Amino acid sequence: MRNIKYFILIVVTLILLGCKKEELDLYPLTSLTEANSYNTETQLTQAVNDIYRQMRIIYNAQGIADLFGELRSDNTYIKIAAAGGATSNDIINFTIRTDNPLIATAWANCYNAIFICNNAIEQLEKTTVVFQQPDVKERLKAEAVFVRSLIYFNMVRAWGDVPQVLKVITPEQSYSYIRESKDVIYKQIIGDLNYSKGILPARYTGTNIGRITKYGATGVLAKIYLTLGDKPNAEKELREIVNSGLYSLDANANGVINTDDYLFNFQATTKNSKESVLEVQYLGGVNASNSNHQEFYAPWHFAYHLPGSTENLLGQGYNTPTEDIFNEFESNDPRKAASVNPGFINLTTNQFVDYPWTPKFYDPTWRNPGQNFEIIRYADILLMLSEVTNDPANLNMVRARVSMPGFGQPGFPAKYNTLALAIEHERRVELSFEFHRFFDLVRTGRAIEVMKSKGYKIDQNNLFFPIPLNTIDVNPKITQNAGY
Amino acid sequence: MKKNLCYHVTSCFLIMLFLTGFSLKAKAQITVTGSVTAAGTNEVLIGATVAIKGTTLATTTDAKGQYTIRNVTPRSTLLFSYSGFGNREVSSNGQSVVNVVLAANDSALQGVVVVGYGTQKKRNVTGAVGSVKFDQDISSRPMVEFGQALSGKVAGVQVLTASGRPGSSSTVQIRGLASISANSSPLIVVDGNPLPSYDLNLINSADIESIDILKDASSAAIYGSRGGNGVILITTKSGKSGKGRLDFSYATTFQQAIDRVEMMNSREYALASIDAAQNAWIDRGGDPSAPNTLAARGAYKYTWPVAFNNPDTLVYTDFQDLIFRTAPMHKFDLSVSGGNEKSNYLISGGYITQQGIVINSDYSKYALSIKASSKILDWVEIGGKLGAVYDKSNTPIDRITEWAVQYPTIYPVYGTNGYLGDATNTPGLQNYDNILFRARNGHPLYVINDRRPSQNFNSLGNIYAQFEFIPGLRLKSSLNYFYNRQDNSTYAAVQHNMGPSYNTEGVLTGTQARTINYNLQNLLTYDKEIGDHNLSALLGYEYLKNDFYSASQGRNRFDNDQIQYLSAGQVISVASDNATETVLISSFARASYNFKNKYIASVSFRRDGSSRFGPNKKWGYFPSASVGWIVSDEVFMTNLSQVNNLKLRASYGFTGNDRIGDYRWIGSMQQGRVAFGTTPGISYYPSSISNPDLGWERTKQFNFGLDLGLLNNRISLEADYYISKSDGLLLEVPIPQVSGFGSVFQNIGELENKGIELALTTQNMKGAFEWSTQINFSRNRNQILSLGPNDAPMNLNASNALPVRNEVGQPIFNFYGYRYIGVYKNQKDIDSDPSHLPGTKPGDGRYEDLNKDGKLESNDRTIIGNPAPDFTYGITNNFKYKNIDLSFLFQGVQGSEVFDNNLRRSLFYHEGRNYAKSVVNRWRSEAQPGDGYHHKLTVDLHGLEQTPSSYWIVDGSYVRLKSLTLGYNMPASLISKISLGSVRVYLNGQNLFTAKNANLFDPENFSGGADQALQRGASHSPYPTTKTYSLGINISLK
């Protein structure tokens, strides 16, 4: 009996000896970790691919380009919106508080995207993986450098001076990153874009179509020079695009340039057309890269439905077209009906509901839409070229496409009596709801005058957004913009 | 490192083994017989245990209360015990007959409390442990989950009913919140088996014998990294030796909503709507006497339906009446148990079927349990337990109660065409579709065709072997397991009772999750008395593994609502899964010592290794120490005959909190979707920052306690003061966004909780008429001491509406916003306030310019409330006369605040929702200024109406009659004639009466899960608590 007692003790003791420290070293079962994510060419490519997801985030509805370029302009307002739309209204009415959550989110998304780009660049630089085609590695890096520059370009226009982060930093290091002068940032991104432009191909084939091209980088460079008032350099870049012969207003590439080409741009399935210089890639369908513009901008009304559909689509009611943008269109301009729609029929009551919306983002597969978004299209290039050359020829090409009389031709509206005004009008109607309007007004120095004339209470300080309050809370060394 | 530990444990075992030796010497042995009876009644006690102290020899009394025990030496001490009675020790002194009278256990001091990995005499407890015995009183409260039994019963333990939805768990909070980001629910241990999740439904309350709550850190430190929120120890019933018995109980209950929210009636709503339109019209410069037409006023919102001019002719529908019902519940429990001096068993089954008080909600629960143990040798006991609980429920959409409150009463339930009543199908209101409230976002029956079934299967059990090598030295080796399987699905229906144009696509999503958790425990204990020295030691090892897997799937586009399974959906929308593993390896020790049963000291130590934490912080150490002094046993106290018990206790200990998700320390890569043209692709991106230093959240707590018994324990008081500091808080620390991330999960920040707890028990009357009272009171103060590198305040969003703010020097989870200070009564009021907002008119709301800079800006926001109470209390009174007993429990909470989202939505996020009744007293004109608090109504909001302010905060204090029980035990003379052991019938009512200020169903309810601390105090009119009336019967056959 005594022996059994000892035996039990020994067995239990042996069980205890079986424990292993390694059992505590557990790693996620359903996802990769950073340690095992950059070990093959495919993995590195997938890491870089995320910059295209980031481009989507930046150009999604309520991304920084939308908030500053469109929502803040005289093109849009909010009639009724989900959750009251109070924070959006503050942006529209130039009464932004520093704790505006939309601006805080946009800021956070920008720096997260910059981190993704920096991480992709660093992983490519330090990897020992040998790519099957060595130039692909260089190209991927140039793509990431491009996207980072594009984000900074949006940020300096929206906020002015911002912290400049060009590498992956630790949380501890992040406290020492304070606002950098926008001149320094412009200098950096001009250099970076020139680097990317030198490496990126003019065009892609097969499954790479949609990646950033050389001329995408060129187009952004041109816009930067134009923003900085450097017309000669802007012209040089714009001419490179025109002279490449790769782009045309014949968006549908049927050999005829007409209104159909304009409309072609806004069809749900149009991807990377002849007119597309720089485009955000979305894809419709379940579990794909869906866009959110249509849902965000559709009326927040329970009876709303897309044309030809009897299903209710409850939109979120943002970026509702103003009466002013309705009036901006010349009455016979075919772009009007393609850009603004005054309302819809309530199918239950058969009554017309006065609730304007823009059909520019129309996609009948509205549950999982995938319309691409054009950051720069060829019409924009031509209008910029008119602006830097003071030659209406390019402007008139854009108007001729939709059968509208050119500047200086009979029938052109008399109130746009200078080329500058004609371009301002044309950019507004041609590019409405494509996140250009307020950027254009600020760039041309017309923002305060134009907005004031329409009753907006705006001053010089409103030409920048506030730095988000939580950014300053976390790091008090970050300064606030004037007036906030 | 780990290997070293294993060797340590092993060598400790061996050393103890050899030191103690193994000699049992033969002595002169006799056989002792006798009887055991109850004091006072002289009833014989059947099945009382008689044991020879210090040995494993024991027997039980027979049906006549007689016992016979062999092998008694002249120096043996006999130990007599019986459930519900105090133990007695009697020296045999060589006598062959020992008759013993046991006193009923009305003095808690004699009791035994369960502590971590063992039990302790109440007398020797040096920490702070609260106990709830599931006695006759508590088993006369038909409850679905056991949290309800704790409400108002234990000082320092707050029980919140988040919602009254059948099947939901109560929230149990022990001594305040000690964590910001990690889960703050206590650890639940069932018969030594620590459970991985917080769910109070996983055990049948009828199986519970007692619940002991480890409140202070020295008691909980033995649970180390899981003890930081306190520990709830559940002891289930076991078979008693003696004749087999059968217990049956049945209760039938009627449940009702505890209260209604008072909203405007149709007349008041019509007048308010006219005011809102007219005020907005005037504010924009309109002529007040302009005709009430679209032509004259330009927009429908500045007009009102003509019918509103005759408000008394409007329909009145109480939508709360529509969704609430008086709902029955039936509860059956049956158990069979028995045993002898060597073995015992208990088999039990329970069944609950419950309708919810809200339509479309129901619940049922099936429970089975088997528990047995046997001494196969005089030194080996083997036992085990197997329990299973299966429950299933149906619930309507969460917002149905909110909608029933807010939907205007002017609509019929069904309008023209038989469609749900709203503006579009009510004659005269069609033009106001967009201004008055719509069925689509508020009719309580709009989504009544949705289905949300849920099924849960829990099983927990263990098998153990206990060896007693020499008297006092025991090794208990057990394997515990827990299994959980959950099936939840949500079907969003196509049909909405609104006609085909309102049909939606139909969406079904389902999730199946399973958890397998097992743990291996080896406990070596040694109890030894040497003269005046009493030693009790514990050495333990525990290995725990948790394995979780869940899968979710969904399909969209159902043609109709006929088939509500995935197969009928046309588009696959969701297909995803999640899998995690957790390992915890622990070793621990405790030594308790007392000298002359007067001077008590205890130390414990635990070392935990967890897979959850970073490579640099895998191991944590949790020591504790406590001392106690029973002053009343000192000679100098003998003259103070009134004081029969005075004990002082002090303790200090460390506990931890590991309640975060797995793998939180490691930066994981998420999969993203990209496209190039029409080619889909994937991307990977880092979604968080790795932190190899991520470790435990640590709580250090000091506890000082005093136990006092006066007048032969007629009056007894337990008082505790504690101060605890939690540091290394697991916190999503905000960091500069330029790093790419808004926060990093770190151990930063410090939080303090301090408080007092008082529990007073008095025997007011004894004799034929008995009356006793228990009062408990607790008060906790919580303060944040530090937060991250800059101590930057953290704003968290509890709901989409009201920020919850953490800042240094303040309690956690403060409500944050502007301070509302009433109405601008007239233009003079406005002119004299430089901070008024542009466009302010008389009757508008006024907010305090806190920094007096003449501008109302975001820096004028401040703390406008906190959901934690200033203090809580409970008072129980028990009366007994002959066979009749009566008890009632009042329970209350004082000084908490609630964010009333119903008030917010109905006033400011208006869209035509009904208004709270109090808005009748609004400002209407300078001649009718109302109560000076409720501002005027307008359809054109222009101030801070939509911005979080104290206007939305209401007082959460209440006092309620939590439970009232009237019981009758049939006299023994009667039931013995019908061969029954005992019969009890009772009437019970719960939550029968509540006194409160808030216009809420129940200020205790909040929107969110039982363990979501951040949601506390945020009320979106959740599923209300129930008020119940029960009739029950308990029958025992012996």
Contacts between the chains, C-beta under 8 A, distances in Angstrom:
chain1	res1	chain2	res2	distance
A	2	B	22	6.4
A	5	B	22	7.5
A	5	B	379	7.7
A	5	B	467	6.9
A	5	B	469	5.3
A	8	B	467	5.8
A	8	B	475	7.2
A	9	B	13	6.4
A	9	B	14	7.6
A	9	B	17	6.2
A	9	B	469	7.7
A	9	B	475	7.0
A	12	B	13	7.5
A	12	B	475	6.6
A	12	B	477	5.9
A	12	B	522	5.7
A	13	B	10	4.7
A	13	B	13	5.9
A	13	B	14	7.3
A	15	B	520	7.6
A	15	B	522	7.4
A	16	B	6	5.3
A	16	B	9	5.4
A	16	B	10	5.7
A	16	B	522	6.8
A	16	B	541	5.6
A	17	B	6	5.2
A	17	B	7	7.8
A	17	B	10	6.5
A	19	B	2	6.4
A	19	B	5	7.9
A	19	B	6	5.5
A	19	B	543	6.3
A	19	B	585	5.9
A	20	B	2	6.7
A	21	B	1	6.3
A	21	B	2	3.4
A	21	B	3	7.3
A	21	B	609	7.5
A	23	B	583	4.9
A	23	B	585	6.9
A	23	B	611	7.3
A	24	B	2	8.0
A	24	B	583	5.7
A	24	B	585	6.7
A	24	B	609	5.2
A	24	B	610	6.8
A	24	B	611	4.7
A	24	B	618	5.2
A	25	B	611	7.1
A	25	B	615	7.5
A	26	B	581	5.3
A	26	B	582	7.4
A	26	B	583	6.5
A	26	B	611	4.2
A	26	B	662	7.2
A	26	B	663	7.3
A	27	B	663	6.9
A	27	B	666	6.7
A	28	B	580	7.8
A	28	B	662	7.8
A	28	B	663	4.6
A	28	B	666	6.8
A	28	B	668	5.3
A	29	B	579	4.3
A	29	B	580	6.6
A	29	B	581	6.8
A	30	B	577	6.6
A	30	B	578	5.8
A	30	B	579	5.3
A	31	B	668	4.7
A	31	B	669	5.9
A	31	B	670	6.5
A	31	B	671	7.6
A	32	B	668	7.2
A	32	B	669	4.1
A	32	B	684	6.6
A	33	B	666	5.4
A	33	B	667	6.6
A	33	B	668	5.7
A	33	B	669	6.3
A	33	B	690	8.0
A	34	B	666	7.9
A	34	B	667	5.0
A	34	B	668	7.9
A	34	B	669	6.4
A	34	B	686	5.8
A	34	B	690	6.6
A	37	B	669	4.7
A	37	B	684	5.8
A	37	B	686	8.0
A	43	B	684	7.1
A	46	B	681	7.9
A	46	B	682	6.1
A	46	B	683	5.3
A	46	B	684	4.8
A	47	B	683	7.2
A	47	B	684	5.6
A	47	B	685	7.3
A	48	B	683	8.0
A	49	B	672	7.8
A	49	B	674	4.9
A	49	B	681	5.8
A	49	B	682	7.2
A	49	B	683	3.9
A	50	B	672	5.5
A	50	B	674	7.2
A	50	B	683	3.7
A	50	B	684	6.6
A	50	B	685	4.3
A	52	B	674	4.6
A	52	B	675	7.7
A	52	B	676	7.5
A	52	B	683	7.1
A	53	B	672	4.5
A	53	B	673	7.0
A	53	B	674	5.3
A	53	B	683	5.4
A	53	B	685	7.3
A	80	B	434	7.5
A	83	B	800	7.0
A	83	B	909	7.7
A	84	B	909	5.9
A	84	B	941	8.0
A	84	B	946	5.2
A	86	B	946	5.1
A	86	B	947	7.4
A	97	B	857	7.3
A	97	B	858	5.1
A	98	B	858	6.5
A	99	B	858	5.3
A	107	B	737	6.2
A	108	B	737	5.1
A	108	B	742	5.6
A	111	B	737	4.6
A	111	B	738	5.3
A	111	B	739	7.6
A	111	B	740	6.0
A	112	B	737	7.7
A	112	B	740	5.3
A	112	B	741	7.0
A	114	B	738	8.0
A	114	B	740	7.0
A	115	B	739	7.0
A	115	B	740	2.4
A	115	B	741	7.3
A	116	B	685	5.6
A	116	B	686	8.0
A	116	B	740	7.3
A	118	B	740	7.7
A	119	B	686	6.5
A	119	B	740	7.7
A	163	B	736	7.8
A	163	B	738	4.7
A	165	B	738	5.1
A	168	B	740	7.6
A	169	B	738	7.2
A	169	B	739	5.7
A	170	B	739	7.1
A	171	B	689	6.5
A	171	B	735	4.5
A	171	B	736	7.7
A	171	B	739	5.2
A	171	B	741	7.6
A	171	B	744	5.1
A	173	B	739	7.6
A	174	B	735	5.9
A	174	B	736	4.0
A	174	B	738	5.1
A	174	B	739	3.8
A	175	B	736	6.0
A	175	B	789	7.3
A	177	B	736	6.6
A	177	B	738	4.6
A	207	B	676	5.8
A	207	B	677	7.4
A	207	B	679	4.3
A	207	B	681	7.8
A	208	B	676	6.0
A	209	B	676	6.2
A	209	B	677	4.5
A	210	B	675	7.0
A	210	B	676	3.7
A	210	B	677	4.4
A	210	B	679	7.7
A	211	B	676	6.1
A	271	B	677	4.9
A	271	B	678	6.0
A	272	B	677	5.6
A	281	B	674	6.9
A	281	B	675	4.7
A	281	B	676	5.9
A	281	B	677	7.0
A	282	B	675	6.4
A	283	B	673	7.7
A	283	B	675	3.5
A	283	B	678	6.8
A	283	B	680	5.6
A	285	B	680	7.8
A	286	B	571	6.0
A	286	B	572	6.5
A	286	B	573	5.7
A	287	B	673	6.9
A	288	B	673	5.8
A	288	B	675	6.6
A	288	B	680	5.6
A	289	B	673	4.7
A	289	B	674	5.8
A	289	B	675	4.5
A	289	B	680	7.3
A	301	B	434	7.0
A	302	B	438	5.9
A	302	B	440	4.4
A	302	B	441	7.2
A	303	B	433	7.8
A	303	B	501	7.8
A	310	B	501	6.4
A	311	B	503	7.9
A	311	B	505	7.5
A	312	B	501	7.2
A	312	B	502	6.9
A	312	B	504	7.3
A	346	B	433	7.7
A	347	B	501	4.7
A	348	B	424	5.8
A	348	B	499	6.7
A	348	B	501	5.0
A	348	B	502	7.4
A	349	B	424	6.1
A	349	B	430	6.3
A	349	B	433	7.3
A	353	B	434	7.9
A	367	B	505	7.4
A	367	B	556	7.3
A	370	B	675	7.4
A	469	B	858	7.1
A	470	B	734	6.8
A	470	B	795	7.5
A	471	B	736	7.0
A	471	B	737	6.0
A	473	B	734	7.5
A	473	B	790	7.8
A	473	B	792	4.6
A	473	B	793	6.6
A	474	B	734	4.9
A	474	B	735	6.4
A	474	B	736	5.5
A	474	B	737	7.8
A	474	B	790	6.6
A	474	B	792	5.0
A	475	B	736	4.8
A	475	B	790	7.3
A	476	B	790	6.9
A	478	B	736	7.8
